[in-house]
């Protein structure tokens, strides 16, 4: 897959995709998210940005931020989180220089930590 930004989240406490988690992707300097949605049953964000399109335009070089709503996800599953959970909203900033490359963000998460890297 050439170009674009994709997201795949796995809830490692259950060993399942994080279906239902809210994710937003911002390009710094742009006030509104360029992508936003609820993860599918496969734990992926079904949005044109995954195919190199963001609001009808190609993904451009720049600094981006993916925002994962981890606390709300675990609350909706019924996990007894405190008022101030260890993880609530998890932002991840990353840069895009080569727009012809695909930027895949695989997140592995329990309520108390996460692992996120650029995948293939």
Residue pairs with C-beta under 8 A, 6 or more apart in sequence:
1 50
1 51
1 102
2 52
2 100
2 101
2 102
3 51
3 52
3 58
3 59
3 99
3 100
3 101
3 102
4 49
4 50
4 51
4 52
4 53
4 59
4 102
4 103
5 25
5 35
5 49
5 50
5 54
5 59
5 64
5 66
5 96
5 102
5 103
5 104
5 105
6 44
6 45
6 49
6 50
6 102
6 103
6 104
6 105
7 23
7 25
7 39
7 44
7 45
7 50
7 66
7 104
7 105
7 106
7 107
8 17
8 42
8 43
8 44
8 104
8 105
8 106
8 107
8 119
9 17
9 18
9 21
9 23
9 39
9 43
9 44
9 68
9 106
9 107
9 108
9 109
10 16
10 17
10 18
10 43
10 106
10 107
10 108
10 109
11 17
11 18
11 43
11 73
11 109
11 110
12 108
12 109
12 110
13 110
13 111
16 43
17 39
17 40
17 41
17 42
17 43
17 44
18 39
18 43
18 73
18 107
18 109
19 39
19 40
19 41
19 42
19 43
20 38
20 39
20 73
20 76
21 38
21 39
21 43
21 68
21 69
21 70
21 72
21 73
22 36
22 37
22 38
22 39
22 68
22 69
22 72
22 73
23 35
23 36
23 37
23 38
23 39
23 45
23 66
23 67
23 68
23 69
24 33
24 35
24 36
24 66
24 67
25 33
25 34
25 35
25 36
25 45
25 49
25 64
25 65
25 66
25 67
26 32
26 33
26 34
26 64
26 65
26 66
26 67
27 34
27 54
27 60
27 62
27 63
27 64
28 62
28 63
28 64
28 65
28 93
29 62
34 49
34 54
34 55
35 45
35 47
35 48
35 49
35 54
36 47
37 45
37 46
37 47
39 45
40 46
44 50
48 54
48 56
49 59
52 58
52 59
52 99
52 102
53 59
58 99
59 96
59 99
59 103
60 96
60 99
61 96
61 97
61 98
61 99
62 95
62 96
63 93
63 94
63 95
63 96
64 93
64 94
64 95
64 96
65 91
65 92
65 93
65 94
66 91
66 92
66 94
66 105
67 89
67 90
67 91
67 92
68 89
68 90
68 91
68 92
68 107
68 109
68 114
69 88
69 89
70 85
70 87
70 88
70 89
70 90
70 109
70 111
70 114
71 81
71 85
71 87
71 88
71 89
71 111
72 88
74 81
74 85
74 111
75 81
79 111
81 111
85 111
86 111
86 112
86 113
87 109
87 111
87 112
87 113
87 114
90 107
90 109
90 114
92 105
92 107
92 116
94 103
94 105
94 118
96 103
103 118
104 118
104 119
104 120
105 116
105 117
105 118
105 119
106 116
106 117
106 119
107 114
107 115
107 116
108 114
108 115
108 116
109 115
